[in-house]
Amino acid sequence: MSHPTGEARAIADVTGGTILATGEIMASPERVFAALSEADKISRWWGHPSVYTTDKWTTDFRVGGQWRADGRGADGVLFHVTGEFLEIDPPHRIVQTWQPSWAGGPATTLTYELSPISGGTRVMVRHDGFKGRPEACNDHSNGWIM
């Protein structure tokens, strides 16, 4: 996929426990949806070399299916993130749970909304479930704009 057409932005409501992030990508909603749902594509973009890399992504891409990402932080520490797909509406929407190995507490819910725009796709990310965990909310918010 091409580089974003606009700078990614994120805002965290640390009291309510919700993150909203948005960005624009110079690719069709179908291509962006594939990048969010196909294991061989996800591991190519999910990460930031100065912070972490994703080495392996496994998925059973269907409602009720499980997913897992395995990676390594810039400090060499291994991590994983797991979850379940709750809703899939190609090429518009994916809703899944999110449970990282580095954070305690209940799983959060991650929603991707894809909207066509001139020359590409607007991606809106909503990450809910951080109520009572303001530091985790803020940390994840920073991660969504990398």
Solvent accessible surface area in square Angstrom, and as a share of the most:
residue,aa,sasa,rsa
1,M,99,0.44
2,S,54,0.35
3,H,156,0.70
4,P,79,0.50
5,T,66,0.38
6,G,25,0.24
7,E,145,0.65
8,A,35,0.27
9,R,123,0.45
10,A,34,0.27
11,I,123,0.62
12,A,29,0.23
13,D,77,0.40
14,V,58,0.33
15,T,112,0.65
16,G,34,0.33
17,G,0,0.00
18,T,24,0.14
19,I,0,0.00
20,L,70,0.35
21,A,6,0.05
22,T,24,0.14
23,G,11,0.11
24,E,33,0.15
25,I,33,0.17
26,M,99,0.44
27,A,8,0.06
28,S,47,0.30
29,P,19,0.12
30,E,107,0.48
31,R,129,0.47
32,V,3,0.02
33,F,17,0.07
34,A,17,0.13
35,A,6,0.05
36,L,19,0.09
37,S,9,0.06
38,E,69,0.31
39,A,33,0.26
40,D,88,0.46
41,K,66,0.28
42,I,4,0.02
43,S,38,0.24
44,R,178,0.65
45,W,96,0.34
46,W,18,0.06
47,G,30,0.28
48,H,69,0.31
49,P,113,0.71
50,S,80,0.51
51,V,61,0.35
52,Y,52,0.20
53,T,60,0.35
54,T,13,0.07
55,D,91,0.47
56,K,114,0.48
57,W,26,0.09
58,T,60,0.35
59,T,44,0.26
60,D,60,0.31
61,F,65,0.27
62,R,133,0.48
63,V,89,0.51
64,G,29,0.28
65,G,0,0.00
66,Q,105,0.47
67,W,5,0.02
68,R,95,0.35
69,A,0,0.00
70,D,36,0.19
71,G,3,0.03
72,R,112,0.41
73,G,15,0.14
74,A,71,0.55
75,D,116,0.60
76,G,34,0.33
77,V,98,0.56
78,L,119,0.59
79,F,26,0.11
80,H,58,0.26
81,V,0,0.00
82,T,39,0.23
83,G,7,0.07
84,E,60,0.27
85,F,4,0.02
86,L,79,0.39
87,E,66,0.30
88,I,39,0.20
89,D,63,0.33
90,P,82,0.52
91,P,25,0.16
92,H,88,0.39
93,R,71,0.26
94,I,1,0.01
95,V,12,0.07
96,Q,7,0.03
97,T,30,0.17
98,W,15,0.05
99,Q,55,0.24
100,P,9,0.06
101,S,57,0.37
102,W,140,0.49
103,A,23,0.18
104,G,58,0.56
105,G,47,0.45
106,P,96,0.60
107,A,48,0.37
108,T,5,0.03
109,T,44,0.26
110,L,0,0.00
111,T,14,0.08
112,Y,13,0.05
113,E,61,0.27
114,L,8,0.04
115,S,52,0.33
116,P,94,0.59
117,I,44,0.22
118,S,117,0.76
119,G,65,0.62
120,G,9,0.09
121,T,0,0.00
122,R,94,0.34
123,V,16,0.09
124,M,76,0.34
125,V,9,0.05
126,R,107,0.39
127,H,0,0.00
128,D,37,0.19
129,G,38,0.37
130,F,3,0.01
131,K,150,0.64
132,G,68,0.65
133,R,49,0.18
134,P,73,0.46
135,E,133,0.60
136,A,21,0.17
137,C,0,0.00
138,N,72,0.37
139,D,80,0.42
140,H,18,0.08
141,S,8,0.05
142,N,78,0.40
143,G,38,0.36
144,W,44,0.16
145,I,80,0.41
146,M,114,0.51
